[in-house]
Amino acid sequence: MEGGVSKADKTEFTECWSTLWKNPYILRLALSAGIGGLLFGYDTGVISGALLYIRDDFKSVERHTWLQETIVSMAVAGAIFGAAIGGWLNDKYGRKKTILLADFVFFIGAIVMAVAPAPWIIILGRIFVGLGVGMASMTSPLYISEASPAKIRGALVSTNGLLITGGQFISYLVNLACAQAPGTWRWMLGVAGIPALLQLVLMLSLPESPRWLYRKNKVEEARAILEKIYPANEVEEQMKALQLSVDAEKADEGSIGDGFISKIKSAWSNVIVRRGLYAGIAVQVAQQFVGINTVMYYSPTIVQLAGYASKKTALALSLITSGLNAVGSLISMAFVDRFGRRRLMIISMFGIISCLVVLSILFFEASVHAPHISDYESTSFGRNSTCPSYVTAPDASSWNCMSCLKASSECAFCSNGANKYHPGACLAANDAIRGACHEGHRTWYTNGCPTKFGMFAVFLLALYIISYSPGMGTVPWIVNSEIYPLRYRGIGGGIAAVSNWVSNLIVSETFLTLTEALGSSGTFLLFAGFSFIGLVAIYFLVPETKGLQFEEVEKMLEKGYRPSLCSKQNKKEGGGS
């Protein structure tokens, strides 16, 4: 078994590709299991574009912000339950069977959404999709981690993160491609079933995790898989490491129990697992409360808030953020095994906080300098066409575009015919008046206002993504795939994944409401505050696991962890075992 932390020259990205070139079987395992990340990414990305067209087809969705949030977040609610039972399924039936079940459930959900005749059927399909995503989100990185050599484990688990971001990018391409197709959002949501079906077929030909097999006394099956993963001279070493872990499990097996509740109680009562959970839960909660899924779920809506009213333009500009997210995952694969998990996350958080603060300032300036409302423009479409809230407002003379949109969901802004930055009209939001606005070669705004800061906002969103993706985007899943003892890995990963999805649900279910209550500026500033709390939690709770064998991580957590930015303390603890 390797001692201490692997040196940088042994864990560079080139080492990963060299290993995969010599043994492509490892890459096959990683990519096949990583399609679970593709499902995760496609679902989070596709709903952002589909929602724009669902609002057009169902007026109840257009009128009610809570219904839009529910359609988005019910997948997250399903994922919470999927992740919760996923931990138990992983330990009981294995990683492979859990992934197969996740694919089947996800496929059913995609079909249900595609044929939905009403919003509540879409919500039902979203719950099924969420169940699949929840199980896959914590099982795929776990499977990859347990089927990877330690020195390239981080890079390979990052393939799951790359496929998440790749799935998001593909979803935006599909959204654009389906924008003019009959049924628009039905195609967007239905296509999600294809990668689920593909993974189901691929996983049928792949083996179970060797660590899980060894734990279930299927020693020869585990050895056969390890012989395909490791060079012949390392197989015995890996078998001995597995034996040590299993012997340790059996020593306290009686106190763990086989039931779901008893395993949770046992996990929290074990000091090693509890310290691992502090770190695992901290990074998963922080990952969500930096506000990333407000960007992924509502990216086109945010672009519209930045002043781009056209759906196609909003979808096209959203490709920038999703594309950079994928690029950031490649950066993570290149550096996570060289610079370490902890350092990447801390650097990532500093970038995220900076971008959120500047975005907050930018959206504040955009709202202050929004075009004013012209009484002449507003009444030129006919008195009955004017927004009722504007007509009855005592301070209507001070209104600008943002005041009009915030007044009521039944109000919209029609830009000035000569110049969209000049005073425009505050009108009643219905199809007939919208048509009249467009006939005058004007632009119709319902989510954001014309602003000269729009492109700067998109640029800052891009910087935010490139700060997030290499660190907070992929590393929390890597940390949770390697920080728990084998006997608790399924339940520990499940608990952490549930914390991720609960946080995701809170963020996605409240974002549009927060923008209405606090404005875009206040909402981004709030996320900056949450991000700072997350940075503090990561600094004090999360150890460095770079290059360590699973058994060495256990020993480090048993001794206790003291924070060190450069992880010098961890090197001493990891190497001295």
C-alpha positions in Angstrom: 0.0 0.0 0.0 1.3 3.5 -0.9 2.4 5.6 2.0 1.8 9.3 2.5 0.7 11.7 -0.2 1.7 11.0 -3.8 4.1 13.7 -5.2 2.9 16.1 -7.8 5.0 14.6 -10.6 3.2 11.2 -10.0 -0.3 12.6 -10.1 -0.2 15.1 -12.9 -2.8 14.8 -15.6 -0.3 13.1 -18.0 0.0 10.3 -15.5 -3.7 9.7 -15.7 -3.7 9.5 -19.5 -0.6 7.4 -19.5 -2.4 4.9 -17.2 -5.5 4.9 -19.3 -3.6 4.5 -22.5 -2.0 1.3 -21.1 -5.2 0.1 -19.6 -8.3 1.4 -21.5 -10.6 -0.9 -19.4 -10.3 1.6 -16.5 -11.5 4.4 -18.8 -14.4 2.2 -20.0 -15.5 1.7 -16.4 -15.2 5.4 -15.6 -17.1 6.7 -18.7 -19.9 4.1 -18.5 -20.6 4.9 -14.8 -20.1 8.6 -15.5 -23.1 8.7 -17.7 -25.0 9.0 -14.4 -23.4 12.4 -14.2 -24.6 13.2 -17.7 -28.2 12.4 -16.6 -27.7 14.8 -13.7 -26.3 17.6 -15.9 -28.8 17.2 -18.7 -31.7 17.4 -16.3 -30.5 20.5 -14.5 -29.8 22.2 -17.7 -32.7 21.3 -19.9 -35.4 22.5 -17.5 -34.1 26.1 -17.7 -34.9 26.3 -21.4 -38.0 24.1 -21.3 -39.5 26.4 -18.6 -39.6 29.3 -21.1 -41.9 27.4 -23.4 -43.9 25.6 -20.7 -44.9 29.1 -19.5 -46.2 29.8 -23.0 -48.3 26.6 -23.2 -49.8 26.7 -19.7 -50.9 30.2 -18.6 -51.2 29.0 -15.0 -47.5 28.5 -15.0 -46.9 31.9 -16.6 -48.9 33.6 -13.9 -47.6 31.8 -10.8 -44.0 32.0 -9.8 -44.5 29.2 -7.2 -45.6 26.8 -10.0 -42.5 27.5 -12.0 -40.4 26.9 -9.0 -42.2 23.6 -8.2 -41.7 22.3 -11.8 -38.0 23.0 -11.4 -37.6 21.8 -7.9 -39.7 18.6 -7.8 -36.8 16.8 -9.5 -34.7 17.9 -6.6 -37.3 16.7 -4.1 -37.2 13.3 -5.9 -33.4 13.4 -5.9 -33.4 13.8 -2.1 -35.4 10.5 -1.7 -33.3 8.9 -4.4 -30.0 9.8 -2.7 -31.4 8.7 0.7 -32.4 5.2 -0.5 -29.3 5.1 -2.8 -26.9 4.8 0.1 -28.8 1.8 1.5 -29.2 0.2 -2.0 -25.5 0.6 -2.6 -24.6 -1.3 0.6 -27.3 -3.9 0.2 -27.4 -4.7 -3.5 -24.2 -3.1 -4.9 -23.2 -0.1 -7.0 -24.0 -1.7 -10.4 -27.6 -2.7 -9.6 -28.3 0.8 -8.1 -27.1 2.5 -11.3 -29.3 0.2 -13.4 -32.3 1.0 -11.3 -31.5 4.7 -11.5 -31.4 4.5 -15.3 -34.8 2.7 -15.5 -36.6 5.2 -13.2 -35.0 8.2 -15.0 -36.1 6.8 -18.4 -39.7 6.4 -17.2 -39.7 10.0 -15.9 -38.4 11.4 -19.2 -41.3 9.7 -21.1 -43.9 10.9 -18.6 -42.7 14.5 -19.0 -42.6 14.4 -22.8 -46.3 13.3 -23.1 -47.6 15.4 -20.1 -51.0 17.0 -20.9 -51.0 19.2 -17.8 -48.5 20.9 -15.4 -49.1 18.3 -12.6 -48.1 15.5 -15.0 -44.8 17.3 -15.7 -44.3 17.6 -11.9 -44.9 13.8 -11.6 -42.4 13.1 -14.3 -39.9 15.5 -12.6 -40.2 13.5 -9.4 -39.4 10.2 -11.2 -36.4 11.8 -13.0 -35.3 13.2 -9.7 -35.3 9.7 -8.1 -33.0 8.5 -10.8 -30.7 11.5 -10.6 -30.5 11.2 -6.8 -29.4 7.5 -6.9 -27.0 8.1 -9.8 -25.5 11.3 -8.3 -24.0 9.5 -5.3 -23.5 6.0 -6.9 -21.6 7.0 -10.1 -18.6 8.7 -8.3 -18.6 6.0 -5.7 -18.3 3.2 -8.4 -15.6 5.1 -10.3 -13.7 5.8 -7.1 -13.7 2.1 -6.0 -12.6 0.9 -9.5 -9.8 3.4 -9.9 -6.1 3.3 -8.9 -5.4 5.7 -6.0 -2.9 7.8 -7.9 -5.4 8.8 -10.6 -8.6 8.4 -8.6 -9.3 12.1 -8.4 -8.9 12.7 -12.1 -11.2 9.7 -12.9 -13.9 10.8 -10.4 -13.7 14.2 -12.1 -14.9 12.5 -15.3 -18.2 12.3 -13.6 -18.1 16.0 -13.0 -17.0 16.5 -16.6 -20.0 14.5 -17.8 -22.3 16.6 -15.5 -21.2 19.8 -17.1 -21.1 18.1 -20.5 -24.7 17.1 -20.0 -25.6 20.7 -19.1 -24.0 21.9 -22.3 -25.7 19.3 -24.4 -29.0 20.3 -22.8 -28.6 23.9 -24.0 -27.8 22.7 -27.5 -30.9 20.5 -27.5 -32.9 23.5 -26.2 -31.7 25.6 -29.1 -32.3 22.9 -31.6 -35.8 22.3 -30.4 -36.8 26.0 -30.1 -38.6 26.0 -33.4 -39.7 22.4 -33.4 -43.4 21.5 -32.8 -43.8 20.6 -29.2 -40.6 22.4 -28.2 -40.3 21.6 -24.5 -41.7 18.0 -25.0 -38.7 17.2 -27.2 -36.3 18.9 -24.7 -37.5 16.8 -21.8 -38.1 13.6 -23.7 -34.5 13.4 -25.2 -33.3 12.9 -21.6 -34.3 9.3 -21.8 -31.6 8.5 -24.4 -28.5 8.7 -22.2 -30.3 6.7 -19.4 -31.1 3.9 -21.9 -27.5 4.0 -23.1 -26.0 3.7 -19.6 -28.4 0.9 -18.8 -27.1 -1.1 -21.8 -23.4 -0.4 -21.1 -23.6 -1.2 -17.3 -25.1 -4.6 -18.1 -21.7 -5.7 -19.5 -19.6 -4.2 -16.6 -18.7 -5.8 -13.3 -19.7 -4.8 -9.7 -17.3 -2.7 -7.6 -14.4 -4.9 -6.5 -14.5 -3.4 -3.0 -18.2 -4.2 -2.6 -17.6 -7.8 -3.9 -14.8 -8.4 -1.4 -17.1 -7.1 1.4 -19.7 -9.7 0.4 -17.0 -12.5 0.5 -16.8 -12.8 -3.3 -13.1 -12.7 -3.1 -12.2 -14.3 -6.4 -14.6 -12.1 -8.3 -13.0 -9.1 -6.7 -9.5 -10.4 -7.5 -10.5 -10.9 -11.2 -11.6 -7.3 -11.5 -8.5 -5.9 -9.7 -6.3 -7.9 -12.1 -7.9 -5.9 -15.0 -7.4 -2.6 -13.2 -3.9 -2.9 -11.6 -0.6 -4.2 -12.9 0.1 -7.8 -11.9 2.7 -6.8 -9.3 0.2 -4.6 -7.4 -2.8 -7.0 -7.2 -1.7 -8.8 -4.1 -1.0 -5.4 -2.4 -4.5 -4.3 -3.2 -6.0 -7.5 -2.0 -4.2 -7.2 1.3 -5.5 -3.6 1.7 -9.0 -4.8 1.1 -8.6 -7.6 3.6 -7.4 -5.1 6.3 -10.5 -3.0 5.7 -12.9 -6.0 5.8 -11.2 -7.4 9.0 -11.7 -4.1 10.7 -15.3 -4.0 9.7 -16.0 -7.5 11.0 -14.4 -6.5 14.3 -17.2 -4.1 15.0 -19.9 -5.5 12.7 -22.1 -6.4 15.6 -22.4 -2.8 16.6 -23.3 -1.6 13.1 -26.4 -3.6 12.3 -28.0 -4.3 9.0 -31.0 -2.0 9.1 -31.1 1.5 7.5 -31.7 3.3 10.8 -29.2 1.3 12.7 -26.5 2.0 10.1 -27.2 5.8 10.4 -27.0 5.6 14.2 -23.8 3.6 13.9 -22.3 6.0 11.4 -22.9 9.1 13.7 -21.6 7.2 16.7 -18.3 6.3 15.0 -15.8 9.2 15.4 -14.1 8.5 12.1 -17.3 8.5 10.1 -18.7 11.4 12.0 -15.6 13.5 11.2 -15.9 12.4 7.6 -19.5 13.4 7.5 -18.7 16.8 8.9 -16.4 17.4 5.9 -18.7 15.6 3.4 -21.8 17.4 4.3 -20.0 20.8 4.6 -18.7 20.6 1.0 -22.1 19.4 -0.4 -24.1 22.1 1.3 -21.6 24.8 0.4 -21.7 23.6 -3.3 -25.4 24.4 -3.4 -25.5 27.6 -1.3 -23.0 29.4 -3.6 -26.1 29.6 -5.8 -24.9 27.5 -8.7 -28.2 25.9 -9.5 -29.9 29.2 -9.8 -27.6 29.7 -12.7 -28.1 26.1 -14.1 -31.8 25.9 -13.6 -32.6 29.5 -14.4 -29.8 30.6 -16.6 -31.9 31.8 -19.5 -34.2 33.6 -17.0 -31.1 35.3 -15.4 -30.0 36.4 -18.9 -33.5 37.8 -19.4 -33.1 39.6 -16.1 -29.9 41.1 -17.5 -31.9 42.7 -20.3 -32.1 40.1 -23.1 -35.8 39.6 -23.8 -35.6 37.1 -26.7 -35.9 33.4 -25.7 -33.5 32.3 -28.4 -30.9 35.0 -27.4 -31.2 33.9 -23.7 -30.7 30.3 -24.6 -27.7 31.1 -26.9 -26.0 33.2 -24.2 -26.7 30.5 -21.7 -24.4 28.2 -23.8 -21.5 30.4 -22.7 -22.1 29.5 -19.0 -22.6 25.8 -19.6 -19.7 25.6 -22.0 -17.4 27.2 -19.4 -18.7 24.8 -16.8 -17.5 21.9 -19.0 -14.1 23.6 -19.5 -13.8 24.1 -15.7 -14.3 20.3 -15.3 -11.4 19.6 -17.6 -9.3 22.0 -15.5 -10.3 20.1 -12.4 -9.3 16.8 -14.0 -5.9 18.2 -14.8 -5.1 19.7 -11.4 -7.2 17.9 -8.6 -4.5 15.2 -8.2 -1.7 17.7 -8.4 -2.8 20.6 -6.2 -5.2 18.7 -4.0 -9.0 18.8 -3.3 -8.9 21.3 -0.4 -6.8 23.9 -2.1 -8.9 23.9 -5.2 -12.1 24.4 -3.2 -10.7 27.3 -1.2 -9.4 29.1 -4.3 -12.8 28.4 -6.0 -14.7 29.9 -3.1 -12.7 33.1 -3.2 -13.5 33.5 -6.9 -17.2 32.7 -6.4 -17.6 35.3 -3.6 -15.9 38.0 -5.7 -18.1 37.4 -8.7 -21.3 37.3 -6.7 -20.5 40.6 -5.0 -19.7 42.3 -8.3 -22.8 40.8 -9.9 -24.9 42.2 -7.0 -23.5 45.7 -7.7 -24.1 45.3 -11.4 -27.7 44.3 -11.1 -28.3 47.1 -8.6 -26.9 49.6 -11.1 -29.0 48.1 -13.8 -32.2 48.4 -11.8 -31.4 52.1 -10.8 -30.8 53.0 -14.4 -33.7 51.1 -15.9 -35.7 53.1 -18.5 -38.4 55.3 -17.0 -42.1 54.8 -17.7 -43.7 57.4 -20.0 -47.4 58.1 -19.4 -47.7 59.0 -23.1 -46.2 55.7 -24.2 -48.3 53.7 -21.7 -51.6 55.2 -22.8 -50.8 55.2 -26.5 -51.9 51.6 -26.8 -55.3 52.5 -25.3 -56.3 53.2 -21.7 -57.4 49.7 -21.1 -54.0 48.4 -22.2 -52.1 50.1 -19.5 -51.0 48.1 -16.4 -53.7 48.5 -13.7 -51.1 48.9 -11.0 -49.5 51.8 -12.9 -52.8 53.5 -13.4 -53.7 53.4 -9.7 -50.2 54.1 -8.3 -49.9 57.4 -6.4 -46.2 57.8 -7.3 -46.5 56.6 -11.0 -44.4 59.5 -12.2 -41.3 58.0 -10.5 -41.7 54.5 -11.9 -39.1 52.9 -14.1 -39.2 49.6 -16.0 -38.2 47.7 -12.9 -41.0 49.3 -10.9 -43.5 48.1 -13.5 -42.3 44.5 -13.5 -42.2 44.3 -9.8 -45.7 45.8 -9.3 -47.5 42.7 -10.6 -47.0 39.5 -12.6 -49.7 41.0 -14.9 -47.5 43.9 -15.9 -45.0 44.1 -18.7 -42.6 46.7 -20.2 -42.8 47.6 -23.9 -39.7 49.4 -25.0 -39.6 52.8 -26.7 -39.9 52.5 -30.5 -37.0 54.9 -31.2 -34.6 53.7 -28.5 -35.1 50.9 -26.0 -33.2 52.8 -23.4 -35.6 55.8 -23.6 -38.8 55.9 -21.5 -41.3 53.2 -22.5 -44.7 51.8 -21.7 -46.0 49.9 -18.6 -48.7 47.6 -20.1 -51.0 44.8 -19.1 -49.3 41.4 -19.8 -51.5 39.6 -22.2 -51.0 38.1 -25.7 -53.0 40.8 -27.6 -51.1 43.7 -26.1 -47.8 41.8 -26.5 -48.6 41.4 -30.2 -49.3 45.1 -30.5 -46.0 45.9 -28.9 -44.1 43.7 -31.3 -46.0 45.2 -34.3 -44.5 48.6 -33.4 -41.0 47.1 -33.7 -40.6 47.3 -29.9 -39.3 44.7 -27.4 -41.6 43.1 -24.8 -40.0 42.6 -21.4 -41.5 40.5 -18.6 -38.4 39.3 -16.6 -35.8 42.1 -17.0 -35.4 45.5 -18.4 -33.3 47.1 -21.2 -29.8 47.8 -19.8 -26.4 48.7 -21.1 -24.9 46.4 -18.4 -26.4 43.2 -19.9 -23.2 42.0 -21.6 -21.2 42.7 -18.4 -23.6 40.6 -16.4 -23.2 37.7 -18.8 -19.4 38.1 -18.6 -19.5 38.0 -14.8 -21.7 34.9 -14.9 -19.1 33.3 -17.1 -16.4 34.3 -14.5 -18.5 32.9 -11.7 -18.9 29.6 -13.6 -15.1 29.3 -14.3 -14.4 30.0 -10.7 -17.0 27.4 -9.5 -16.5 24.5 -11.9 -12.9 23.4 -11.3 -13.2 23.5 -7.5 -16.7 23.5 -6.0 -18.2 21.9 -9.1 -16.4 18.6 -9.0 -14.3 18.3 -5.8 -17.2 17.8 -3.3 -18.2 14.6 -5.1 -14.5 13.4 -5.1 -14.2 14.1 -1.4 -17.4 12.2 -0.6 -16.2 9.2 -2.7 -13.1 8.7 -0.7 -13.5 10.1 2.9 -15.6 7.3 4.4 -14.5 3.8 5.6 -15.6 1.1 3.2 -18.3 -0.3 5.5 -19.9 3.1 5.7 -19.2 4.4 2.2 -22.7 3.8 0.9 -24.5 5.2 3.8 -22.0 8.1 4.3 -22.2 9.1 0.6 -26.0 8.8 0.8 -26.3 11.2 3.9 -24.0 13.7 2.2 -25.9 13.5 -1.1 -29.2 14.0 0.7 -27.7 17.2 2.3 -26.7 18.3 -1.2 -30.2 17.7 -2.6 -32.0 19.3 0.3 -29.8 22.4 -0.1 -30.5 22.3 -3.8 -34.2 22.1 -3.2 -34.1 25.1 -0.8 -32.2 27.2 -3.4 -34.2 26.2 -6.5 -37.6 26.5 -4.7 -36.8 30.0 -3.5 -34.8 31.7 -6.2 -37.5 33.4 -8.2 -39.3 34.3 -5.0 -36.1 35.9 -3.7 -35.6 37.9 -6.9 -39.1 39.2 -6.5 -38.6 40.1 -2.8 -35.0 41.2 -2.7 -34.3 41.9 -6.4 -31.5 40.3 -8.4 -28.9 42.4 -6.6 -30.0 41.4 -3.1 -30.3 37.8 -4.1 -26.8 37.6 -5.4 -25.5 39.4 -2.4 -27.3 36.9 -0.1 -25.5 34.0 -1.9 -22.2 35.8 -1.5 -22.9 35.8 2.3 -23.7 32.0 2.2 -20.5 31.4 0.2 -18.4 33.1 2.8 -19.9 30.8 5.5 -19.1 27.9 3.3 -15.5 29.0 2.8 -15.1 29.1 6.6 -16.6 25.6 7.0 -14.4 24.1 4.4 -11.3 25.6 6.0 -12.0 24.2 9.4 -13.7 20.9 8.6 -12.3 19.5 5.3 -8.9 17.6 5.3 -6.8 16.9 2.2 -7.2 13.4 0.8 -5.0 13.8 -2.3 -3.1 10.6 -3.1 -4.1 8.8 0.1 -5.3 5.2 0.1 -8.7 4.8 1.7 -7.1 3.1 4.8 -4.8 6.1 5.2 -7.8 8.5 5.1 -9.3 6.5 8.0 -6.2 6.8 10.1 -6.0 10.5 9.5 -9.6 11.1 10.6 -9.1 8.8 13.6 -6.2 11.1 14.8 -8.3 14.2 14.2 -7.8 17.0 11.7 -6.4 20.4 12.2 -6.8 23.0 9.4 -3.8 23.9 7.3 -4.2 25.9 4.0 -1.3 24.1 2.4 -2.1 20.7 3.9 1.3 20.3 5.5 -0.3 18.8 8.6 -2.1 16.3 6.4 1.1 15.2 4.8 2.6 14.4 8.1 -0.5 12.5 9.3 -1.0 10.7 6.1 2.6 9.6 5.7 3.3 8.6 9.3 0.9 5.7 9.5 
